[in-house]
Structures are given as C-alpha cells and as structure tokens.
Amino acid sequence: MKYPILLFLLPWFLQAQTPRLMVPVAHTQVVKSVAFSPNGKTVLTGSKDNTGKLRHLNGREIQSIPAAQRKAGKNT
C-alpha cells in the first residue's frame, strides 16, 4: 500500500530538484572529482581525460592543468 503513495509523490520530488551549479562542458571524458575553494567562488574538476580544470563559478576557465605523463609512485 505504500508504493502508490510513492508514485504519487515522485513527480513532485523530481520537480523540486533544481541544479545549484552547472559547469560548462570542458572535459572530453567523465568528471571523476570536484573540489570547491573555501570561499566558494572557484571549482576544480578532475576528469578521466587526464586534465584538471580550474574555473570561476560564473563559468570562466582560469586554468587547464594537464596530468602527469606517468603514474605517481612508479619507478619505470
């Protein structure tokens, strides 16, 4: 009997969700990590495309950071 109530409320829950941050597409692969600055004005994203992107929350890119060519801790 509780499932019909969930189905009734589900559309309301979905409409209540609005994005608080929309980062422009900057990576060519999936973003795996996100970190915000202490003041909340910049965001750093890390992606499987081996780049980091530092951006203002208004969307302007500050810096693109390429990843190292070899994995850390490997002596090859």
C-alpha positions as CSV (number, residue, x, y, z in Angstrom):
1,M,0.0,0.0,0.0
2,K,2.9,2.4,0.5
3,Y,4.0,2.2,-3.2
4,P,1.0,4.1,-4.7
5,I,1.9,7.0,-2.3
6,L,5.5,7.0,-3.6
7,L,4.3,7.0,-7.2
8,F,2.0,9.9,-6.4
9,L,4.8,11.9,-4.7
10,L,7.6,11.1,-7.2
11,P,6.7,13.7,-9.8
12,W,6.7,16.4,-7.1
13,F,10.1,15.3,-5.8
14,L,11.5,15.4,-9.3
15,Q,10.2,18.9,-10.0
16,A,11.5,20.2,-6.7
17,Q,15.1,19.4,-7.7
18,T,16.9,22.3,-9.4
19,P,20.6,22.4,-10.2
20,R,22.6,24.7,-8.0
21,L,25.7,24.6,-10.2
22,M,26.1,24.0,-13.9
23,V,29.6,23.7,-15.1
24,P,30.1,24.2,-18.8
25,V,31.4,21.3,-20.8
26,A,35.1,21.5,-20.6
27,H,36.3,17.9,-20.3
28,T,36.2,15.3,-23.1
29,Q,35.5,12.4,-20.7
30,V,33.6,11.9,-17.4
31,V,34.4,14.1,-14.4
32,K,35.6,12.0,-11.5
33,S,36.2,14.6,-8.8
34,V,35.1,18.1,-7.9
35,A,36.5,20.4,-5.2
36,F,35.3,23.9,-4.2
37,S,37.5,26.7,-2.9
38,P,36.9,27.7,0.8
39,N,35.3,30.9,-0.3
40,G,33.0,29.0,-2.7
41,K,33.9,31.1,-5.8
42,T,36.0,28.6,-7.7
43,V,35.8,24.9,-8.5
44,L,38.4,22.4,-9.6
45,T,37.3,19.4,-11.6
46,G,39.3,16.3,-12.5
47,S,38.4,14.0,-15.4
48,K,39.3,10.7,-17.0
49,D,40.7,12.7,-19.9
50,N,43.7,13.3,-17.6
51,T,43.1,17.1,-17.1
52,G,42.1,19.3,-14.3
53,K,40.1,22.5,-14.9
54,L,40.0,25.4,-12.5
55,R,37.0,27.7,-13.1
56,H,35.2,30.6,-11.6
57,L,31.6,29.6,-10.7
58,N,30.4,32.0,-13.4
59,G,31.9,29.5,-15.9
60,R,35.1,31.3,-16.9
61,E,38.1,29.0,-17.1
62,I,41.1,30.1,-15.0
63,Q,43.5,27.3,-15.9
64,S,43.6,23.9,-17.5
65,I,46.0,21.5,-15.8
66,P,47.4,18.5,-17.8
67,A,48.0,15.3,-15.8
68,A,51.5,13.8,-15.4
69,Q,52.6,11.5,-18.2
70,R,53.3,8.6,-15.8
71,K,51.6,7.5,-12.6
72,A,52.9,8.7,-9.3
73,G,55.0,6.3,-7.3
74,K,56.1,4.2,-10.3
75,N,59.8,4.0,-10.9
76,T,59.9,2.8,-14.5
